[in-house]
Amino acid sequence: MTTSRDDVLAILRASDAELEPTLERARELRDSYLLRIGTPGTVSYSRKVFIPLTYMCRYRCSYCTFVKVREDHGAEYRSLDEIVRVATEGREWGCTEALFTLGEAPELRHDEAKRWLAEHGYETTIDYVVAAAREVLKRTGLLPHANPGAVTKEQMQQLREVTASQGVMMEQLTDRLLRPGEAHAGASGKARATRLEQLKLAAETKTPFTTGFLIGIGETLEERADTIVSIAEMIDEFEPPAIQEVIVQNFRAKPGTPMRAHDDATEGEMIRAIAATRIVLGDRVSVQAPPNLTPKTYGRYLDAGINDWGGISPVTPDHVNPEMPWPGIEEVARTCEDKGFTLRQRLPIYPHYIGDDRAFVRYVAPSMRRHVLAVADAMGLAREDRWYAGEGWTPVLRQAQPEPKRRALAINDNKPAQTAAEVSKLATSHVREGSYGAPPPEDLVGFDAMLPDLPSRTVLPPERADKHGWIAPYVQSPQRASIEVKQLLSKAHQGERLDLEEVERLFRAEGPDLAAVFTKADEIRREVVGGDVTYVVNRNITYTNFCHTGCAFCGFARPIGHEDGYYFAPDEVGRKTKEAWDIGATEVCIQGGIHPQNDGEIYLQIAGAVKDAAPGIHLHGFSPLEITVGASTLGVSIPSYLAMLKDAGLDSIPGTAAEILDTRVRPKITPQKLSAEDWITLMRAAHETGLRSTTTIMFGHIDDPRAWAIHLLRLRDLQAETGGFTEFVPLPFVHHRAPMFMRGGSRTGPTWREALKIHALGRIVLHPHITNIQASWVKMGVEGVLAALDVGVNDFGGTLGEEHISRMAGASHGLGHSVVELESAVASAGRTAVERTTTYGRPARTYRERVAQA
């Protein structure tokens, strides 16, 4: 890494002919940085609202038009109601950041500022910034970012509790500019030592920090080089460092300022400054340049090594440079595409500070963690759609969610032993102050009343005329995919096993790379299974929701004594099975919670009751956890117990309880359940016993693309060994009533993009060993399944009469679909629905024949 001031100065002075090798090196480091943070091929921006808290300042720099010496009496600071109004409008336009801009400590110079603060109960402007940020968090969910100028360590710590990030520009780190007639005359807060102290405090307080410099304000090239190197020297060795981004900004002369006749910084100066900054910073820190200050040619900054455009607002102007409007986000996206990049929205805190557990705990205050997770996707970028598992394209306000219904067959006379508050506490007590620490105080977050991520004007609109609209944004220009991704897809298509890094790379695909993934998944699907969409006529019988396992993701389980708890005895399960058989079902799927009073006999009794009631029905039942508990309570080995279940009538088993087979993530969401190794061992034993199974993944909580890659490869390897899996079923995490979400320890389920990725890469990575990919209409909705048919899915699952698990977790999709409804939906997608058996054969008699003869 180049750190020499002389080397940086040489770049700043380079001729056009000398510059190209430097630019090439800068681009290489930028691409290395994108790989490091897990977003290859992307350029980011933050969709935000700019909220000027006050226009007053203790200083008046010679180039500044933001500062106004006096405000109207009583309006020296923007009111909390006005701040929330702006933030609310931003949220409606898909913003995730509220940038608080303000002058530095105006109360130290202006009596009216001091008076306003005192009248409203604040001692300092920073106190008001904290109050405003807290109100925005509580009422809108936007993540505050504060630019308050130079602050003390205590003030930075205060702000850290209510902001996702903070920042201060270095401007230029030369005290010469403090002299009379220079840009920073009299602005002692912009002294070199004071400014650098802010970067030191950021590291000490573990605050994700934005800094940068302004070129062309009267500094010499030597001073500019010193500023770049001085910033780089302040970057600490922790990975990632406290300084998350460095902004390179060009001076633009403004009318009405002492520097109005000063020459603007040129595009050539900017390109050299950007390249020098990238080379000095290497691949550890983001380099950003604002697109609005060079409106016609900002795309050239990509050639110099930037990876980020900073904040762009669809709602508010750039209050610091109001004469320079933002380019449209669609225009910026096209500019990125022309340079071979995909534009992605990020949060004010960068993705690798979210995706790495250590970094997340280090840099995100406990009071901010649930807010950050709520608006983040699995790569640590911003959620760019309003799709939620179990809800589809519907806003998910907590108060609008369906209330759980008391079950008619709850255990008689088993009254709740606790109050509602006690039951809620019990249901969430097993969630370790999570992998991400303790939840914030309720008076700070107001999180149980409202989810904070409901943009309506984002990449994907809420209404869809047909299934093609659901995937159209993601299937454009697959031919422009990178050579690397094309090669990986070709390798997988030929049936070769991809390694972990290769699968993870595909999960991180965006833009044309992602389009190529979806196109390849659909191609393999056509080759392997054709155009038919299979389904099974079945009924779910979840015989109890009493469970003591304490999975952090489960919104279905209830503790003994809960009024929503229920239990179906074996004879009742048999009665329900007979009902299913009489209306044409070929399968019953039976699972339940781990009731603390059950032992292995109950599963044998249930199997017997099913076969007594309907000897010809296929019993697909008992999760690997139920089987493990059953064997343990009877004191027999798992293979022996599997044989006992098979003799009692069990035909196949569901591949649930897999959740996520990554040992980094699994213990955090289900510490008392089977280990990943135990799950694999049990499924191997089931296959060896002659019991085939489905297999699943539960995704969208605290997992990431690496966890998904690990999971798929473990499934592929076991299937290559045993051949026992019938299909792969991705299960999006339904967050609404999940304890880990309610405690602030998870995301708000997967995004729509992620749901498509899982299904598509399931098809690609598991090829040729698992040939059927199913989409769960309970989690995805019927429209979601129809869209997924174009990215590798070939199976609609079952009619699923009486589905409870997702409903009680907060999903609002129906309890079941008729055959007519299912076939009609598939036909609307231009495909043919074909009935299947549980193991993907064809039933001896069709559904209609069975019903006619019943």
C-alpha positions, 0 to 999 in steps of 0.5 A: 500500500502506498503511504508516501506523501511524495507518491501521492503527490506524484499521482496528483501531478500526473499527466494524462498519459502517466495516469492510466496505470494508476487508474488501473491499480485504483480499480483493482483495489476497488474491486478487491474492496467489493470482494472483501465486503461481499458485494462484488460487481456493485456500486452503492448509494444510500437513499436518504432524507437530508434534515437540516436541524439548524442553519446556525453555526459558530463559524462562517467558512468562506465557501459555505451557503448552508449557514445562515446567521439568524433564523426567524425567532422561534424557528432557530431549530427545526421542530420534532414534528417537522423532522418526523414529517420529512422522515416519514415522507422519506420512508414512503419513498423507500429511504432508510437513512435520515441525515442530520446536517447542522452547523457546529455548536451554534449555541456557543456563538448565537444567543438565540440558539442558546435561548431556544435550546433552554426554552425546549429543555436542552443544554446543547445542540447535541442534546437536541440531535439525540432527541431528534434521532430518537424520535425518527427511530421511534416513529419512522424506523429510518436510521439516523446519521449525524454530521454535527461537526467536532464533538467531545468523546461523551457527545459521540457516545451519546449520539452512538446510542441513537445513530447508525453512523456519524461523520465529519469532513476533514475539509483540508488538514492544513492550519494555513487555511485558518488565516484571515482571508482563507477558506476556514478563517477563524474556524478553530474547529477545523484545525488539523489537530481538532479534526484528526481527534474526531477520527481518533474518537471514532475508533475509541467509541467504536463508531462507524464513521464517515470522513473525507475532504474537499478539494479546491478550497485554496490548498496546495497540492502538497497540502492535499496529498498530506490530507489524504495520507493523514486520513489513511494514517488514522485508520485503525487495524481492527477489521473492519476499521472505524472509518468506513468511508472517505468522501472525495468532494469537489469545491463548487463556487457559490454566489454570495460567498467570499469565494464566489469568484474562486475556480471550481475544482476540475474533473481532472483534479477529482479523478487524481484525488480519487485514485490517490485516495483509493491507492492509499486506503487500499481495499479496506475503506469505501471511497465515495464521490457525490454525483450531483457536483459533476452532473454530466461526467460523474461516471468517470469517477468509477474509472478512478476507483470509487465504489459509492455515490453517497446519499441520494434523496428522492425527497429532499435537496442537497441542503449543503449544495442546493443549487446542484440537484440530485441525478435520478436514481434510475439515471445513476443506475444506468451510469453504473450499468454502462461501466459494468456495475449494478447499483444497490442501496445500502444503509448508513452503516456498510454491509460488512459491519452488519454481516460479521458478528464481531463487527456488528457487536463492536460497532452497533450499539445495543439500542440500534441493533434491532433497527439496523437488522430490520432494514438490512438484507442478508448481504448487509445492504438495504431491503429494496422491496416490501415483500415479506414471507407470509405476507407478500406485497402487504405492509406489515404493521404489527397492529394489522397482523392476524391475532392467534385464535384459541384452538377448539381442541385445547387440552381441557381444563388446562388454564393459563398459569401465567399472565399474557406478559409472563407467557410472552417473557417465557416464550422469548427467554431462551433467546440469548440476549442474542448473538447481537446483544440485549434489546434496547429500552422500550421507551427508546424504540417503540418497536412492538407497535410498528415495523420500520421498513415499509417503503412503498415507492421502491424498486418493486411496486406493491401491485403486480399484474402478473407473475412476470412483473415479480421477476422482471427487474432481475432477469434483464441482460443475462448475456452481460454477466461476468465471465466468472459467473458464466463459468461457474454456471456452466460448471454446475450445469455439467453436474460438477460440484462447486466449492464453498466459495463458488456457491457463495459467489453465486449467492452474491450475484447482482444485476446481469450476474443474477439474471444469468443465475435465474436464466440458468436455473430455468434452463436446467429445470426445463431439461430435467423435469420439463414444463409440468408443475407437480403437486400432491393432494395432502393434509397437514395435521400438526397435532400439538403446538405445546413445545419446550424446545425454545427455538428462537425463530418459532412463532408457533410453539406455546408453553404448557398452560398457554391459552392458544395451546392445543393437543390432538390425541392419536384417535383425533389424528386418525379421524382427521386422516380419515377425513383427508382420505375421504376427500381425495388426499393421498398423503397426510403430513404429521408433525408437532411440537416437542411436548414435554410429557410425550415419549417415543410411544406417542409417535408409534401410536399416531402412526398406527392410528393413521394407518388404521383410519386410512390404510392406503394413505401415505404417512409423511411424518415426524421431524428429525427432532421428534424422531430423536426425542422418540428414540431417546425417551425409549432408550433405543438407537435412532436406526432401531426407532426408525425401523419401529416407526416404519413398521408402525406405518411411517412411509417417509419423513419431512426434512424439517429441523434442518433450519440452517446447517451452518455451525456458525449460525445454527446454535444461535437460532436453535441451541437446544435442537439437533446439531447440524451433524446430528441432522445429517446423521439421522437423515442418512439413517432414515435413507438407509432404512428405506424412508425417503425424505424431503429436505429444507432450508429456513432462511432470512433470519441472521444467516448470510450467503455463506451459510446458504452455500454451506447448507446446499453443499451439505445437502448435495453431498448427502444426496450423492451418497444416499439418493434419499431426498425427494425434493428441496423446499426453501422455507422463508423465515416468517418473522412477525411473531418469532421470538428472535425478531421480537427481541430485536435479534433478527432481520424481517425475513428474506427479501424477495430477491433472496427468496428467488436466489435460494430457489434458483441456486437450489436448482443449480447447486443440487443438480443433478442429484436433487431434481425437484425444487418446491416453493412453499405457497404458505410462505411465498404466496400463490403469486410468489410460487408462480413467479418462482416457476421461472427460476427453477421451481417445478413443484407447488407442494401440497393442498395443505388443508389445515396448515397452522405453523406459518399462520401462528407465526404471523403469516396471512396466506390461506389454510389450504387450497383446493385442487381446482384453485391450485390447477387454475393458478398453475394454468394462469402461468401458462403451465400444466399442473400434474398430480403426484405422489409423495415420492414423485410417482403418479397416483394410480387414480387421479384426484377426481377419480378418487373423489367420484368413487368415495 
